[in-house]
Amino acid sequence: MKTFTPGKTYTTRSACDYECVFNVKIISRTARTVKAEVRGEVKTCKIYIFEGVESIKPFGSYSMAPIFRAE
């Protein structure tokens, strides 16, 4: 399974605008959560497993929310 690594920065694109790129830096992790720096703010995010890859939703869970995957 692919997991989040502390110190690494992950990116994803917006579902609405391909030119809009979101970045998140993983600060630390536990078995179930990660602390991520998002736009200068540290957030604690629950880890979800999807197709064998860890995923997080630092902006919340709504239809167009960016999802970061540990790929």
N, C-alpha and C positions, 0 to 999 in steps of 0.2 A: 504494500500500500504506500502511496506517496503521501508524505507528511510535510507540514510547515516547518521551516528551519528558522530559528531565531537569528536576527541580523540580516535576513534576506528581504528584498523588496519584491512584491508581486504586483502585477498590473492586470487590468481587465478593461474592456471597452464598454461604452454605454450601449444599451439595447436599442436606443433611439437614434443616436448620432455616432457613427463610426469614428469620427475625428475626436470625440471626447474620451480621454483616457484617465482612468482612476488608478492611483497608486496607494499601496499600503505596505508599511514596514513592520515586520513581526519583531516585537521586543522580547517576549518570553512566551513560554507555553507550559501547560500542564497536560494531563491526559485528555481532558474534556474542553479546555478553553485556551485561547491565545490572547495576549495583550498586543494590540496593534496600534501603531501611530497612523492616524488618518487626518490629513490636513492640519497637522500640528497638535492634535488632540489624541490622548491615549484612551482607547476603548477596549473593554473586555468582550470578546466574542465567543459564542458557543461554536464548537467544531461539529460540522455535519459530515457524514460519510456519504458520498454519491459516486456510484460506479467505481468504488475502490480508491477514491481520491478524497482527501480532506478538503472541505469547503467552509468558508465563513461568509456572513452577511453583515458587515460592519455598519451599513446604512439602514438596516431594518429589513423587514420581510414584506415587500409589496411587489406588485406585478413587474415593475421595471427596475427594481433594485439591483445594483451590481453585485455579482457573486464572485468571490475570489477563490480560485482552486489552486492547490499545491502542485501545479504542473510546471 
